[in-house]
Amino acid sequence: MSVKSILVFCGSGVGNDALIINQTKQLASLLAKNGIRLVYGGGNLGLMGLIANEVLLNGGQVTGVIPRFMIYKELVNNGLTDLHIVDTMHERKQKMAELADAVIALPGGIGTMEELFEFFTWLQLQLHNKPIGILNTNNFYNSLIQQLKEMVSRKFLMQDNLDQLLIETEPETLLNRIIKNKQTESNIDFYNKVKKLG
């Protein structure tokens, strides 16, 4: 199954690293160039707003998913190709995952970490087999990667599960690995599995 849409988790702030900002723009350009729809949290702030607006500027398509209570808090992006408004954070993650063929985590805060790990947990539980990529810009995720290796060494995480994460330092390299990864499943199958979690 080809990768037609990618869910991107990233910060609601832009941070203080110019390379992170530049690589976010690079990824946006690559998504648009490859005809891959961006799925994200629907906000207009930080890296979230940056990647969405850059994809649109490059002629790409963007689908946002945002909880009703966050519409004003996150200054919802009204210029998107599609916008889904849901009631809860859980529904937001489920809907975003349902719409996407793969996931990429850019640098971000605790929200980004929570989203990444929930999706990684679903992968470990075999609720889906969609590729999960981490863009380790300027070594941002080095400490997290080391912690995951520590979990493996202490037998709390299997090496096979850790190996499922696609970790790269360059947007193009990461996107190419995701595109070549043939483990994607139908969104209908994913939706049915996650729906059982209720």
N, C-alpha and C positions, 0 to 999 in steps of 0.2 A: 504493500500500500504506500503510495507517495505521500510526502509531507506537504500538505496544502495550507496548514495553519499552525502557528507556534504560540503557545502561552508564555509570556515573559513576566517574571516576577522581578521587581526592582524597587528602589527607594522612592518615597514620596518627597525626599529632599534630593538635591543634586550633589551633596557632599563637597569636599574641598580638593578633589583630585582631577586635574584637567584631562588626564588620560582616560579616566572612567567616563567623563562626558564625551570625549572624542570617540571612544569605542562604542558607546551607546548609539551615537550618530552613525557610526560605521555599520553596526548591526541593522539599524533601521534601513539604511540604504540597501544592504544586502537582501533583506526581506522583500523590499519592494522590487528589486531587480529580479529576484527569483520567483516573483508572483506568489509569495507566501503571505497569507493574511496574519496580521498581528492580533492576538487576543490578549487583553490585559485588564487591569482593574478599573478603567474608566475615568481616572482622575486627570487633572490638568496641571498638577504640581510635580516638581522634582524630575527624577529620571523617568517616571511614569509619563508625565506630560511631554517630556522631551522626545522619548522614543515614538510615542503616538504621533506627534506633530511632524516628526522627521519622516516617518513612513508615509504620511499623507502628502508631505511636500515632494516626496520622491515618486508620487503616483501610485502608492500602494493602498491596501485596504486595511482598516482597523476596526475591530469589534471590542467594545468596552462592556464590562459587567460591573455594576456598582450597587451596593445596598442603598435603599431609599434614604436611610438616616445620614448617609455620607454625601449625599448629592451637594449640599451646601458646604459641608466641612472640607471636602476635597476639591471644590470648584470643578464640578463635572465638566468634561470636555464635550461640548455640544457640536463639534465639527466632525465627529466620527462617522464612519460608514454605517455602523450599526451600534446601538446602545441598548443593553438589557438592564432593566431595573429590577432588583430582587429584594426580598425582605430581610434576609439575614446574611451574616458573613459566611456561614456554612453553605448556603445556597449559592453565594457568589463563587466560592471555590469550586463547587460541584459543577456549576454552569460553565465556568471558564474551562475546566478540565474536559467537560463534555464537548466543547466546541473546538478543542485543539488536538492536533496529532502528535505534539511533542511539547517539551517544556525547556525553557532556558532561565536560569537564575543569574541576574546581574547583581552587582553590589547593592546592598540595601541594609535596612535595619531589622528589628525583631519581627516585623510583619513579613518581610521577605523570607526570613529564616523559618518562620512558622509555616508559610505556604510551601516552601521547598521541602521541608521535612514531612509535611502531611502527604505530599505527592510521592515522596520517596518511600514513605511507609506503605502507601497503597501499592507501590511497585513491589515492595518486599512481600506483601500479602497476596501478590498475584491478582490484584483487582484490575490491573492494567499492565501492559508491557510497552508503553510509550517511552521513547527516549527522553532522558533527563540530562540536560547539559548545564554545566556551571562555567561561567566566564570569569576566570580568575585574573581579572585585570590588576596589574601591578601588585600581584601577590595578595590581593584582598582576602582571599579565602584560604590562605596557607594555614592559619591556625585551626580553622574548621576542618580542613582536610587532615591535619595532624591528629585532631581529636577523633575523627572517624577511624583513623588507623589505630589509635589507642583502643577504641572499642573493639576492633578486630583482634588486637593482641591480647585483650582481656576476655575474649570470647563472648562479647555482647552483640557483635555484628559479624556476619559471615563475609569473608573476603569476596565471595561470588556476588553478594549484594552490593558491596562497595564498588566492585568492578563495573557494575551497571551504570554508574555515574560517568558521564562523558565530560572530562575536565580539560579545558584548554585556556590558553592565555590570549588567543587572537580570535576575533569574531568570525572571520572567514573559515578558519580551520575548524572551529566548533560547529558552525552551520553545515559545513561539508560532511562532517562526521554524522550529524543528525540526519541529513538528507540520505546518506548512504545506509543508515541503520534501517533494517527491514523488519523491525519488531513491532511496528505500529499496528494497532487493531482498529476495528470499526468503532466510531463514536457511540453507536447504538449498543454494542457489547459493553463498553465502558459504563454508559449511563445505567444500564440494567444492573451491573454489578454494584456500583456505588449506591444506587437507590435502595438496595437490600440493607445497607447500613442504617438507613432510615433516620 
